[in-house]
Amino acid sequence: MIEVLTEDGKTLTGETASDIVRQMGWIVTSMGDYMRGVAVRCEKWRAGDSSKVRTDPKHPEWFLADMLTVGVLKRVSRNGMAESPGSIEKWDVQA
């Protein structure tokens, strides 16, 4: 089970990284559209920072890692254990 705490204090839970990303973007037609929209906002916010937010719908775990890095997510845990961006990136795509 994955649990995330968003910057606005909401807690989201799901079995997979895809479940979490879908909850984050529930009003958008596709997970990829949501991820790309958030990435554009983050890149504008981090003007001058050459890093990009990864938005490959096949790897939602990368998106979660980047959202933790930029502060959109305040905490990500899996099976009760806090995760770092580096550990999230290594999750199995179904995790």
Biopython code that builds the backbone (N, CA, C, O; Angstrom):
import numpy as np
from Bio.PDB.StructureBuilder import StructureBuilder

atoms = [
    (1, "MET", "N", (0.838, -1.174, 0.000)),
    (1, "MET", "CA", (0.000, 0.000, 0.000)),
    (1, "MET", "C", (0.884, 1.239, 0.000)),
    (1, "MET", "O", (1.840, 1.331, 0.770)),
    (2, "ILE", "N", (0.557, 2.190, -0.871)),
    (2, "ILE", "CA", (1.298, 3.446, -0.979)),
    (2, "ILE", "C", (0.431, 4.550, -0.381)),
    (2, "ILE", "O", (-0.779, 4.599, -0.600)),
    (3, "GLU", "N", (1.071, 5.426, 0.371)),
    (3, "GLU", "CA", (0.378, 6.578, 0.955)),
    (3, "GLU", "C", (1.212, 7.822, 0.710)),
    (3, "GLU", "O", (2.422, 7.820, 0.936)),
    (4, "VAL", "N", (0.559, 8.895, 0.244)),
    (4, "VAL", "CA", (1.261, 10.160, 0.045)),
    (4, "VAL", "C", (0.517, 11.276, 0.772)),
    (4, "VAL", "O", (-0.706, 11.246, 0.907)),
    (5, "LEU", "N", (1.272, 12.245, 1.230)),
    (5, "LEU", "CA", (0.730, 13.449, 1.839)),
    (5, "LEU", "C", (1.023, 14.592, 0.889)),
    (5, "LEU", "O", (2.183, 14.854, 0.573)),
    (6, "THR", "N", (-0.020, 15.282, 0.426)),
    (6, "THR", "CA", (0.170, 16.379, -0.512)),
    (6, "THR", "C", (0.473, 17.668, 0.229)),
    (6, "THR", "O", (0.281, 17.758, 1.442)),
    (7, "GLU", "N", (0.948, 18.669, -0.508)),
    (7, "GLU", "CA", (1.314, 19.940, 0.108)),
    (7, "GLU", "C", (0.125, 20.634, 0.756)),
    (7, "GLU", "O", (0.303, 21.459, 1.653)),
    (8, "ASP", "N", (-1.097, 20.307, 0.307)),
    (8, "ASP", "CA", (-2.282, 20.926, 0.906)),
    (8, "ASP", "C", (-2.902, 20.075, 2.013)),
    (8, "ASP", "O", (-4.012, 20.347, 2.473)),
    (9, "GLY", "N", (-2.169, 19.038, 2.436)),
    (9, "GLY", "CA", (-2.583, 18.243, 3.581)),
    (9, "GLY", "C", (-3.466, 17.044, 3.285)),
    (9, "GLY", "O", (-3.909, 16.370, 4.215)),
    (10, "LYS", "N", (-3.734, 16.759, 2.024)),
    (10, "LYS", "CA", (-4.543, 15.596, 1.667)),
    (10, "LYS", "C", (-3.690, 14.335, 1.707)),
    (10, "LYS", "O", (-2.512, 14.361, 1.351)),
    (11, "THR", "N", (-4.290, 13.238, 2.143)),
    (11, "THR", "CA", (-3.627, 11.945, 2.130)),
    (11, "THR", "C", (-4.284, 11.095, 1.058)),
    (11, "THR", "O", (-5.504, 10.932, 1.045)),
    (12, "LEU", "N", (-3.477, 10.555, 0.161)),
    (12, "LEU", "CA", (-3.953, 9.676, -0.902)),
    (12, "LEU", "C", (-3.350, 8.300, -0.682)),
    (12, "LEU", "O", (-2.186, 8.184, -0.298)),
    (13, "THR", "N", (-4.133, 7.261, -0.920)),
    (13, "THR", "CA", (-3.621, 5.899, -0.786)),
    (13, "THR", "C", (-3.988, 5.091, -2.026)),
    (13, "THR", "O", (-5.002, 5.343, -2.676)),
    (14, "GLY", "N", (-3.142, 4.116, -2.335)),
    (14, "GLY", "CA", (-3.404, 3.235, -3.464)),
    (14, "GLY", "C", (-2.447, 2.065, -3.463)),
    (14, "GLY", "O", (-1.444, 2.055, -2.749)),
    (15, "GLU", "N", (-2.771, 1.094, -4.266)),
    (15, "GLU", "CA", (-1.925, -0.097, -4.390)),
    (15, "GLU", "C", (-0.724, 0.149, -5.294)),
    (15, "GLU", "O", (0.333, -0.455, -5.107)),
    (16, "THR", "N", (-0.889, 1.050, -6.291)),
    (16, "THR", "CA", (0.190, 1.286, -7.254)),
    (16, "THR", "C", (0.465, 2.778, -7.393)),
    (16, "THR", "O", (-0.342, 3.613, -6.984)),
    (17, "ALA", "N", (1.618, 3.098, -7.975)),
    (17, "ALA", "CA", (1.944, 4.497, -8.263)),
    (17, "ALA", "C", (0.913, 5.088, -9.220)),
    (17, "ALA", "O", (0.553, 6.258, -9.086)),
    (18, "SER", "N", (0.435, 4.307, -10.174)),
    (18, "SER", "CA", (-0.601, 4.774, -11.102)),
    (18, "SER", "C", (-1.871, 5.161, -10.357)),
    (18, "SER", "O", (-2.503, 6.163, -10.690)),
    (19, "ASP", "N", (-2.254, 4.375, -9.349)),
    (19, "ASP", "CA", (-3.441, 4.707, -8.551)),
    (19, "ASP", "C", (-3.301, 6.091, -7.927)),
    (19, "ASP", "O", (-4.245, 6.880, -7.939)),
    (20, "ILE", "N", (-2.127, 6.383, -7.387)),
    (20, "ILE", "CA", (-1.894, 7.671, -6.724)),
    (20, "ILE", "C", (-1.942, 8.808, -7.735)),
    (20, "ILE", "O", (-2.610, 9.814, -7.495)),
    (21, "VAL", "N", (-1.248, 8.669, -8.860)),
    (21, "VAL", "CA", (-1.217, 9.732, -9.862)),
    (21, "VAL", "C", (-2.621, 9.994, -10.397)),
    (21, "VAL", "O", (-2.992, 11.146, -10.622)),
    (22, "ARG", "N", (-3.396, 8.945, -10.600)),
    (22, "ARG", "CA", (-4.776, 9.135, -11.070)),
    (22, "ARG", "C", (-5.587, 9.929, -10.051)),
    (22, "ARG", "O", (-6.391, 10.778, -10.436)),
    (23, "GLN", "N", (-5.394, 9.671, -8.772)),
    (23, "GLN", "CA", (-6.105, 10.434, -7.746)),
    (23, "GLN", "C", (-5.664, 11.892, -7.732)),
    (23, "GLN", "O", (-6.477, 12.785, -7.494)),
    (24, "MET", "N", (-4.393, 12.132, -7.984)),
    (24, "MET", "CA", (-3.877, 13.498, -8.002)),
    (24, "MET", "C", (-4.495, 14.288, -9.151)),
    (24, "MET", "O", (-4.700, 15.496, -9.029)),
    (25, "GLY", "N", (-4.789, 13.634, -10.243)),
    (25, "GLY", "CA", (-5.305, 14.319, -11.430)),
    (25, "GLY", "C", (-6.692, 13.863, -11.807)),
    (25, "GLY", "O", (-6.972, 13.669, -12.990)),
    (26, "TRP", "N", (-7.561, 13.689, -10.848)),
    (26, "TRP", "CA", (-8.876, 13.081, -11.083)),
    (26, "TRP", "C", (-9.755, 13.825, -12.057)),
    (26, "TRP", "O", (-10.663, 13.210, -12.615)),
    (27, "ILE", "N", (-9.545, 15.134, -12.309)),
    (27, "ILE", "CA", (-10.425, 15.860, -13.222)),
    (27, "ILE", "C", (-9.900, 15.888, -14.656)),
    (27, "ILE", "O", (-10.541, 16.467, -15.532)),
    (28, "VAL", "N", (-8.759, 15.278, -14.906)),
    (28, "VAL", "CA", (-8.140, 15.302, -16.231)),
    (28, "VAL", "C", (-8.467, 13.997, -16.950)),
    (28, "VAL", "O", (-8.659, 12.962, -16.312)),
    (29, "THR", "N", (-8.528, 14.048, -18.266)),
    (29, "THR", "CA", (-8.936, 12.877, -19.024)),
    (29, "THR", "C", (-7.911, 11.754, -19.011)),
    (29, "THR", "O", (-8.288, 10.585, -19.090)),
    (30, "SER", "N", (-6.640, 12.073, -18.916)),
    (30, "SER", "CA", (-5.652, 10.997, -18.902)),
    (30, "SER", "C", (-4.544, 11.301, -17.898)),
    (30, "SER", "O", (-4.264, 12.457, -17.585)),
    (31, "MET", "N", (-3.928, 10.241, -17.407)),
    (31, "MET", "CA", (-2.833, 10.393, -16.463)),
    (31, "MET", "C", (-1.678, 11.159, -17.116)),
    (31, "MET", "O", (-1.060, 12.011, -16.478)),
    (32, "GLY", "N", (-1.391, 10.858, -18.378)),
    (32, "GLY", "CA", (-0.307, 11.536, -19.086)),
    (32, "GLY", "C", (-0.556, 13.037, -19.215)),
    (32, "GLY", "O", (0.364, 13.834, -19.027)),
    (33, "ASP", "N", (-1.800, 13.433, -19.535)),
    (33, "ASP", "CA", (-2.139, 14.854, -19.636)),
    (33, "ASP", "C", (-1.927, 15.554, -18.303)),
    (33, "ASP", "O", (-1.378, 16.655, -18.251)),
    (34, "TYR", "N", (-2.363, 14.912, -17.229)),
    (34, "TYR", "CA", (-2.188, 15.500, -15.899)),
    (34, "TYR", "C", (-0.703, 15.677, -15.580)),
    (34, "TYR", "O", (-0.280, 16.743, -15.132)),
    (35, "MET", "N", (0.085, 14.623, -15.813)),
    (35, "MET", "CA", (1.505, 14.662, -15.483)),
    (35, "MET", "C", (2.206, 15.764, -16.282)),
    (35, "MET", "O", (3.031, 16.493, -15.731)),
    (36, "ARG", "N", (1.888, 15.894, -17.568)),
    (36, "ARG", "CA", (2.520, 16.928, -18.395)),
    (36, "ARG", "C", (2.136, 18.331, -17.920)),
    (36, "ARG", "O", (2.979, 19.228, -17.897)),
    (37, "GLY", "N", (0.868, 18.528, -17.540)),
    (37, "GLY", "CA", (0.428, 19.831, -17.055)),
    (37, "GLY", "C", (1.136, 20.243, -15.777)),
    (37, "GLY", "O", (1.553, 21.393, -15.636)),
    (38, "VAL", "N", (1.271, 19.315, -14.851)),
    (38, "VAL", "CA", (1.973, 19.606, -13.602)),
    (38, "VAL", "C", (3.448, 19.872, -13.875)),
    (38, "VAL", "O", (4.041, 20.760, -13.263)),
    (39, "ALA", "N", (4.039, 19.116, -14.783)),
    (39, "ALA", "CA", (5.457, 19.304, -15.116)),
    (39, "ALA", "C", (5.711, 20.706, -15.637)),
    (39, "ALA", "O", (6.695, 21.339, -15.253)),
    (40, "VAL", "N", (4.841, 21.201, -16.504)),
    (40, "VAL", "CA", (5.008, 22.553, -17.049)),
    (40, "VAL", "C", (4.956, 23.577, -15.920)),
    (40, "VAL", "O", (5.775, 24.496, -15.879)),
    (41, "ARG", "N", (4.001, 23.426, -15.003)),
    (41, "ARG", "CA", (3.906, 24.369, -13.884)),
    (41, "ARG", "C", (5.152, 24.310, -13.003)),
    (41, "ARG", "O", (5.659, 25.346, -12.574)),
    (42, "CYS", "N", (5.646, 23.104, -12.732)),
    (42, "CYS", "CA", (6.844, 22.958, -11.893)),
    (42, "CYS", "C", (8.062, 23.572, -12.564)),
    (42, "CYS", "O", (8.874, 24.221, -11.904)),
    (43, "GLU", "N", (8.195, 23.371, -13.876)),
    (43, "GLU", "CA", (9.351, 23.892, -14.581)),
    (43, "GLU", "C", (9.331, 25.421, -14.615)),
    (43, "GLU", "O", (10.383, 26.058, -14.552)),
    (44, "LYS", "N", (8.141, 26.008, -14.715)),
    (44, "LYS", "CA", (8.041, 27.471, -14.656)),
    (44, "LYS", "C", (8.387, 27.953, -13.255)),
    (44, "LYS", "O", (9.075, 28.960, -13.087)),
    (45, "TRP", "N", (7.906, 27.227, -12.250)),
    (45, "TRP", "CA", (8.166, 27.585, -10.861)),
    (45, "TRP", "C", (9.655, 27.508, -10.553)),
    (45, "TRP", "O", (10.186, 28.334, -9.810)),
    (46, "ARG", "N", (10.325, 26.517, -11.124)),
    (46, "ARG", "CA", (11.750, 26.310, -10.889)),
    (46, "ARG", "C", (12.572, 26.917, -12.016)),
    (46, "ARG", "O", (13.560, 26.321, -12.444)),
    (47, "ALA", "N", (12.187, 28.082, -12.500)),
    (47, "ALA", "CA", (12.866, 28.741, -13.625)),
    (47, "ALA", "C", (14.369, 28.763, -13.385)),
    (47, "ALA", "O", (14.842, 29.097, -12.299)),
    (48, "GLY", "N", (15.089, 28.408, -14.406)),
    (48, "GLY", "CA", (16.535, 28.385, -14.307)),
    (48, "GLY", "C", (17.086, 27.029, -13.905)),
    (48, "GLY", "O", (18.280, 26.772, -14.062)),
    (49, "ASP", "N", (16.229, 26.162, -13.390)),
    (49, "ASP", "CA", (16.655, 24.811, -13.012)),
    (49, "ASP", "C", (16.502, 23.929, -14.245)),
    (49, "ASP", "O", (15.407, 23.807, -14.795)),
    (50, "SER", "N", (17.584, 23.324, -14.669)),
    (50, "SER", "CA", (17.561, 22.562, -15.918)),
    (50, "SER", "C", (16.899, 21.195, -15.793)),
    (50, "SER", "O", (16.683, 20.524, -16.803)),
    (51, "SER", "N", (16.573, 20.768, -14.568)),
    (51, "SER", "CA", (15.965, 19.451, -14.423)),
    (51, "SER", "C", (14.530, 19.474, -14.933)),
    (51, "SER", "O", (13.849, 20.497, -14.860)),
    (52, "LYS", "N", (14.093, 18.366, -15.436)),
    (52, "LYS", "CA", (12.748, 18.223, -15.984)),
    (52, "LYS", "C", (11.954, 17.246, -15.119)),
    (52, "LYS", "O", (12.506, 16.306, -14.548)),
    (53, "VAL", "N", (10.666, 17.489, -15.038)),
    (53, "VAL", "CA", (9.773, 16.548, -14.372)),
    (53, "VAL", "C", (9.450, 15.452, -15.382)),
    (53, "VAL", "O", (9.036, 15.729, -16.508)),
    (54, "ARG", "N", (9.644, 14.218, -14.965)),
    (54, "ARG", "CA", (9.417, 13.089, -15.874)),
    (54, "ARG", "C", (7.939, 12.732, -15.899)),
    (54, "ARG", "O", (7.304, 12.579, -14.855)),
    (55, "THR", "N", (7.398, 12.602, -17.118)),
    (55, "THR", "CA", (5.957, 12.421, -17.282)),
    (55, "THR", "C", (5.583, 11.201, -18.115)),
    (55, "THR", "O", (4.517, 11.186, -18.730)),
    (56, "ASP", "N", (6.418, 10.195, -18.150)),
    (56, "ASP", "CA", (6.120, 8.985, -18.909)),
    (56, "ASP", "C", (5.023, 8.202, -18.186)),
    (56, "ASP", "O", (5.257, 7.711, -17.082)),
    (57, "PRO", "N", (3.815, 8.070, -18.788)),
    (57, "PRO", "CA", (2.735, 7.341, -18.124)),
    (57, "PRO", "C", (3.083, 5.882, -17.800)),
    (57, "PRO", "O", (2.416, 5.257, -16.975)),
    (58, "LYS", "N", (4.115, 5.342, -18.440)),
    (58, "LYS", "CA", (4.541, 3.968, -18.139)),
    (58, "LYS", "C", (5.360, 3.907, -16.857)),
    (58, "LYS", "O", (5.608, 2.825, -16.325)),
    (59, "HIS", "N", (5.782, 5.072, -16.361)),
    (59, "HIS", "CA", (6.602, 5.133, -15.142)),
    (59, "HIS", "C", (6.071, 6.203, -14.188)),
    (59, "HIS", "O", (6.754, 7.197, -13.942)),
    (60, "PRO", "N", (4.866, 6.017, -13.647)),
    (60, "PRO", "CA", (4.321, 7.008, -12.722)),
    (60, "PRO", "C", (5.161, 7.157, -11.457)),
    (60, "PRO", "O", (5.081, 8.181, -10.778)),
    (61, "GLU", "N", (5.959, 6.148, -11.137)),
    (61, "GLU", "CA", (6.820, 6.241, -9.955)),
    (61, "GLU", "C", (7.854, 7.349, -10.128)),
    (61, "GLU", "O", (8.233, 7.984, -9.144)),
    (62, "TRP", "N", (8.323, 7.599, -11.354)),
    (62, "TRP", "CA", (9.274, 8.685, -11.602)),
    (62, "TRP", "C", (8.608, 10.027, -11.323)),
    (62, "TRP", "O", (9.213, 10.921, -10.731)),
    (63, "PHE", "N", (7.354, 10.160, -11.756)),
    (63, "PHE", "CA", (6.599, 11.389, -11.524)),
    (63, "PHE", "C", (6.431, 11.633, -10.022)),
    (63, "PHE", "O", (6.616, 12.757, -9.555)),
    (64, "LEU", "N", (6.083, 10.589, -9.261)),
    (64, "LEU", "CA", (5.940, 10.739, -7.815)),
    (64, "LEU", "C", (7.265, 11.170, -7.179)),
    (64, "LEU", "O", (7.276, 12.019, -6.287)),
    (65, "ALA", "N", (8.373, 10.594, -7.630)),
    (65, "ALA", "CA", (9.689, 10.970, -7.101)),
    (65, "ALA", "C", (9.966, 12.451, -7.367)),
    (65, "ALA", "O", (10.455, 13.160, -6.487)),
    (66, "ASP", "N", (9.656, 12.918, -8.574)),
    (66, "ASP", "CA", (9.886, 14.319, -8.914)),
    (66, "ASP", "C", (8.953, 15.245, -8.128)),
    (66, "ASP", "O", (9.361, 16.337, -7.732)),
    (67, "MET", "N", (7.713, 14.823, -7.898)),
    (67, "MET", "CA", (6.776, 15.634, -7.120)),
    (67, "MET", "C", (7.230, 15.750, -5.659)),
    (67, "MET", "O", (7.011, 16.779, -5.021)),
    (68, "LEU", "N", (7.858, 14.700, -5.136)),
    (68, "LEU", "CA", (8.422, 14.758, -3.792)),
    (68, "LEU", "C", (9.622, 15.711, -3.775)),
    (68, "LEU", "O", (9.798, 16.479, -2.829)),
    (69, "THR", "N", (10.429, 15.656, -4.808)),
    (69, "THR", "CA", (11.604, 16.523, -4.907)),
    (69, "THR", "C", (11.221, 18.000, -4.937)),
    (69, "THR", "O", (11.842, 18.811, -4.250)),
    (70, "VAL", "N", (10.204, 18.359, -5.725)),
    (70, "VAL", "CA", (9.832, 19.778, -5.853)),
    (70, "VAL", "C", (8.906, 20.251, -4.744)),
    (70, "VAL", "O", (8.641, 21.449, -4.638)),
    (71, "GLY", "N", (8.403, 19.331, -3.909)),
    (71, "GLY", "CA", (7.600, 19.728, -2.766)),
    (71, "GLY", "C", (6.103, 19.657, -2.944)),
    (71, "GLY", "O", (5.359, 20.019, -2.032)),
    (72, "VAL", "N", (5.635, 19.198, -4.103)),
    (72, "VAL", "CA", (4.194, 19.016, -4.296)),
    (72, "VAL", "C", (3.691, 17.926, -3.351)),
    (72, "VAL", "O", (2.592, 18.020, -2.804)),
    (73, "LEU", "N", (4.505, 16.900, -3.169)),
    (73, "LEU", "CA", (4.216, 15.863, -2.175)),
    (73, "LEU", "C", (5.139, 16.083, -0.983)),
    (73, "LEU", "O", (6.333, 16.331, -1.148)),
    (74, "LYS", "N", (4.587, 15.993, 0.191)),
    (74, "LYS", "CA", (5.369, 16.201, 1.411)),
    (74, "LYS", "C", (5.919, 14.898, 1.973)),
    (74, "LYS", "O", (6.962, 14.889, 2.626)),
    (75, "ARG", "N", (5.222, 13.809, 1.720)),
    (75, "ARG", "CA", (5.685, 12.500, 2.214)),
    (75, "ARG", "C", (5.131, 11.420, 1.305)),
    (75, "ARG", "O", (3.984, 11.486, 0.864)),
    (76, "VAL", "N", (5.962, 10.425, 1.031)),
    (76, "VAL", "CA", (5.535, 9.228, 0.306)),
    (76, "VAL", "C", (5.997, 8.038, 1.124)),
    (76, "VAL", "O", (7.172, 7.942, 1.480)),
    (77, "SER", "N", (5.081, 7.135, 1.422)),
    (77, "SER", "CA", (5.468, 5.922, 2.137)),
    (77, "SER", "C", (4.864, 4.719, 1.436)),
    (77, "SER", "O", (3.826, 4.806, 0.780)),
    (78, "ARG", "N", (5.534, 3.614, 1.593)),
    (78, "ARG", "CA", (5.078, 2.355, 1.002)),
    (78, "ARG", "C", (5.188, 1.293, 2.070)),
    (78, "ARG", "O", (6.253, 1.084, 2.651)),
    (79, "ASN", "N", (4.071, 0.620, 2.326)),
    (79, "ASN", "CA", (4.010, -0.394, 3.377)),
    (79, "ASN", "C", (4.504, 0.168, 4.715)),
    (79, "ASN", "O", (5.188, -0.514, 5.479)),
    (80, "GLY", "N", (4.139, 1.435, 4.978)),
    (80, "GLY", "CA", (4.471, 2.066, 6.242)),
    (80, "GLY", "C", (5.873, 2.636, 6.350)),
    (80, "GLY", "O", (6.219, 3.213, 7.381)),
    (81, "MET", "N", (6.686, 2.492, 5.322)),
    (81, "MET", "CA", (8.065, 2.982, 5.355)),
    (81, "MET", "C", (8.191, 4.227, 4.475)),
    (81, "MET", "O", (7.782, 4.218, 3.314)),
    (82, "ALA", "N", (8.762, 5.301, 5.039)),
    (82, "ALA", "CA", (8.974, 6.529, 4.279)),
    (82, "ALA", "C", (9.933, 6.259, 3.116)),
    (82, "ALA", "O", (10.900, 5.510, 3.248)),
    (83, "GLU", "N", (9.644, 6.880, 1.991)),
    (83, "GLU", "CA", (10.453, 6.693, 0.785)),
    (83, "GLU", "C", (11.126, 8.009, 0.390)),
    (83, "GLU", "O", (10.577, 9.088, 0.608)),
    (84, "SER", "N", (12.312, 7.905, -0.189)),
    (84, "SER", "CA", (13.019, 9.052, -0.740)),
    (84, "SER", "C", (12.791, 9.068, -2.251)),
    (84, "SER", "O", (12.399, 8.051, -2.823)),
    (85, "PRO", "N", (13.032, 10.213, -2.910)),
    (85, "PRO", "CA", (12.900, 10.218, -4.365)),
    (85, "PRO", "C", (13.730, 9.120, -5.036)),
    (85, "PRO", "O", (13.268, 8.484, -5.983)),
    (86, "GLY", "N", (14.945, 8.899, -4.547)),
    (86, "GLY", "CA", (15.802, 7.868, -5.140)),
    (86, "GLY", "C", (15.241, 6.465, -4.997)),
    (86, "GLY", "O", (15.381, 5.645, -5.904)),
    (87, "SER", "N", (14.609, 6.184, -3.871)),
    (87, "SER", "CA", (14.041, 4.843, -3.701)),
    (87, "SER", "C", (12.755, 4.684, -4.500)),
    (87, "SER", "O", (12.469, 3.593, -4.993)),
    (88, "ILE", "N", (11.973, 5.755, -4.636)),
    (88, "ILE", "CA", (10.739, 5.688, -5.423)),
    (88, "ILE", "C", (11.052, 5.404, -6.881)),
    (88, "ILE", "O", (10.347, 4.631, -7.529)),
    (89, "GLU", "N", (12.102, 6.022, -7.402)),
    (89, "GLU", "CA", (12.486, 5.825, -8.810)),
    (89, "GLU", "C", (12.750, 4.358, -9.131)),
    (89, "GLU", "O", (12.607, 3.938, -10.279)),
    (90, "LYS", "N", (13.130, 3.586, -8.132)),
    (90, "LYS", "CA", (13.501, 2.190, -8.361)),
    (90, "LYS", "C", (12.332, 1.224, -8.187)),
    (90, "LYS", "O", (12.501, 0.016, -8.357)),
    (91, "TRP", "N", (11.146, 1.742, -7.851)),
    (91, "TRP", "CA", (9.993, 0.859, -7.696)),
    (91, "TRP", "C", (9.695, 0.134, -8.997)),
    (91, "TRP", "O", (9.909, 0.670, -10.085)),
    (92, "ASP", "N", (9.214, -1.056, -8.878)),
    (92, "ASP", "CA", (8.670, -1.779, -10.012)),
    (92, "ASP", "C", (7.489, -0.936, -10.538)),
    (92, "ASP", "O", (6.751, -0.352, -9.744)),
    (93, "VAL", "N", (7.311, -0.873, -11.830)),
    (93, "VAL", "CA", (6.275, -0.027, -12.431)),
    (93, "VAL", "C", (4.888, -0.330, -11.853)),
    (93, "VAL", "O", (4.028, 0.551, -11.868)),
    (94, "GLN", "N", (4.648, -1.511, -11.359)),
    (94, "GLN", "CA", (3.362, -1.876, -10.782)),
    (94, "GLN", "C", (3.283, -1.545, -9.301)),
    (94, "GLN", "O", (2.225, -1.696, -8.691)),
    (95, "ALA", "N", (4.387, -1.095, -8.714)),
    (95, "ALA", "CA", (4.417, -0.855, -7.257)),
    (95, "ALA", "C", (3.745, 0.446, -6.892)),
    (95, "ALA", "O", (3.683, 0.799, -5.715)),
]
sb = StructureBuilder()
sb.init_structure("model")
sb.init_model(0)
sb.init_chain("A")
sb.init_seg("    ")
for serial, (resi, resn, name, xyz) in enumerate(atoms, 1):
    if name == "N":
        sb.init_residue(resn, " ", resi, " ")
    sb.init_atom(name, np.array(xyz, "f"), 0.0, 1.0, " ", f" {name:<3s}", serial, name[0])
structure = sb.get_structure()
